[in-house]
Amino acid sequence: MVPKLSEEEIDDLIYLARTGDDAELTGMVQELADREGATRAEIIAAARDDGKATCLHMAAANGHAKTVTLILSHFPAPSKSSKEAAPTPSPDEASPSASTEAEVPYINLQNSFGNTALHWACLGGHLDVVKLLLSRGASPTAANDKDQIPLDLAAFNNHMHVVDYFLSQSKDLEGDNAKEGGLEKGTQDVQMEDEGDVAEDGKAGGSADGPSG
């Protein structure tokens, strides 16, 4: 049964994740879990704002590695086989049904623009969070509604330390795909794109809702 959270409760959970207030976030999640007879993971998963962003999106966008770790501690890491068998669907393909949501690991949930928490971490250039998300099974190849993968957002925003990390890890991240160019080829394609075609997301900490995309 999906927990029934009020809009105010959802807003509070999102805000606490965005600001990295781990103590308050932990306390509120536990309180709601007790009230709803739900697990902490179910409470966290139920908290999505109007743009479908999760608590993990907000923590990742603002570089709160400890908060990201806290949130992910309540969810099992997706197995390699499940990631390969069931890639993250685009928002247009995704069904609002609980069964479809259950097939997508929490770490790979997309907002209404198709961006995952890893997209937002790359957008902000938060390498420590990028490493953390990848180590917990975040998909480096999930594409948003502009067909951009997380690496693209790092490159478009000149976060070359993040790009370099992706490329250094490309064999581990993509396996056999790396032999055909993989992420390295992807970043070459990014550099040839017209940056004027990229939506301006703004700074991650600019508002209570994080990036606009």
LUMPA-567344 format. One record per residue (C-alpha): residue in one letter; x, y, z. Coordinates in steps of 0.1 Angstrom, whole numbers, plus 2048, in hexadecimal, padded with zeros to 3 digits. Layout:
<pts>
aXYZ/...
</pts>
This chain:
<pts>
m800800800/v80E8227F6/p81283A813/k7FA857813/l80F876818/s80189A817/e8108B37FF/e81F8C581D/e8308A6829/i83E89F807/d84A8C2804/d85B8BF826/l86D89F81D/i8798AD7FC/y8858CD80E/l8988B9828/a8A98A580E/r8B28C47FA/t8C18D5818/g8D38B6825/d8C28B6847/d8C889184E/a8BC891872/e89B8A286A/l89688C84B/t89C86C85E/g88487687A/m869880862/v86C86184D/q86A84B86C/e84C85E879/l83985A859/a843836856/d83582F878/r815841870/e80F83184F/g81B80E859/a83481083C/t85980B838/r871829837/a878821813/e85382380A/i85084581B/i86E852808/a8638447E7/a8408547EB/a8508777EF/r8518857CB/d84A8A97C3/d8348B77A7/g8518B278F/k85588E79A/a8768957AA/t87F87F7C8/c8928867E8/l8B08767D8/h8AE88E7BB/m8AF8AB7D3/a8CC89D7E8/a8E08957C9/a8DA8B67B9/n8E88C97D7/g9068B37DD/h8FB8A47FE/a90E8837FD/k904879821/t8DF87F819/v8E286B7F9/t8F284E80E/l8D7851828/i8BB84F80E/l8CA8327FB/s8D081F81B/h8AB81781C/f8AB8087F9/p8BB7E87EC/a8D67EF7D1/p8C97E47AF/s8DB7C57A2/k8F07C7782/s8D87AF771/s8B97C3779/k8C97E376C/e8D27D374B/a8B07C1748/a89A7DF750/p8A9800745/t898820753/p87A82973E/s87584C732/p858860742/d84385C723/e847836725/a84383374B/s822829759/p815839779/s80C817786/a81D80A7A5/s8287EB793/t83C7FF779/e84B815794/a8567F67A6/e86A7EA788/v87F809788/p89880B7A5/y89382A7BB/i8B68367B2/n8AC83878D/l88A849790/q886865777/n87588777C/s85C895764/f8798A074D/g88987D74E/n8A6887764/t8B286F77F/a8C587879F/l8E587078C/h8DC88A771/w8D88A478C/a8F889B79E/c90A89E77C/l8F98BF775/g9078CD796/g9298BE791/h9278AB7B2/l9418907AC/d93F8807CE/v91987B7CA/v91E86E7A6/k9368547B2/l91F84A7CE/l9008477B7/l91483279E/s92181B7B9/r8FD8157C4/g8F180C7A2/a8E682D792/s8E382976C/p8FD83E759/t8EA839738/a8C7844743/a8BB85E72A/n8A587C732/d88A88A71B/k8A589C707/d8B787B703/q8D388771A/i8E586F731/p8F587B752/l91787F741/d908898728/l8FC8AF744/a91F8AE754/a92F8B7733/f9168D2729/n91D8E374B/n9438E0748/h9468C8766/m9648B7755/h96F8A6775/v94E893774/v95288C74F/d97587F755/y969868770/f94E85A759/l96785373E/s980843756/q96582C762/s955826740/k96080173E/d9517F9760/l93280E759/e92A800737/g93D7DF734/d93F7D3711/n92E7F3704/a94E80670D/k9617F26F2/e94C8046D8/g9528276E5/g938828701/l939846717/e959853707/k9478556E5/g9298656F7/t93D882705/q94C8886E2/d92988B6D5/v9208A26F1/q93C8BA6E8/m92F8BD6C5/e90C8C66D0/d9008E96D0/e8FE8F36F4/g8E390C6EC/d8CB8EE6E8/v8D08E470C/a8B58EF724/e8C190673F/d8BC8F4760/g8CA90E777/k8DD907797/a8D38EA7AC/g8CF8FE7CC/g8BC91B7BD/s89A9127C9/a8878FA7DF/d8808E47C1/g8A48E07B5/p8AC8E178F/s88F8E9779/g8948CA763/
</pts>
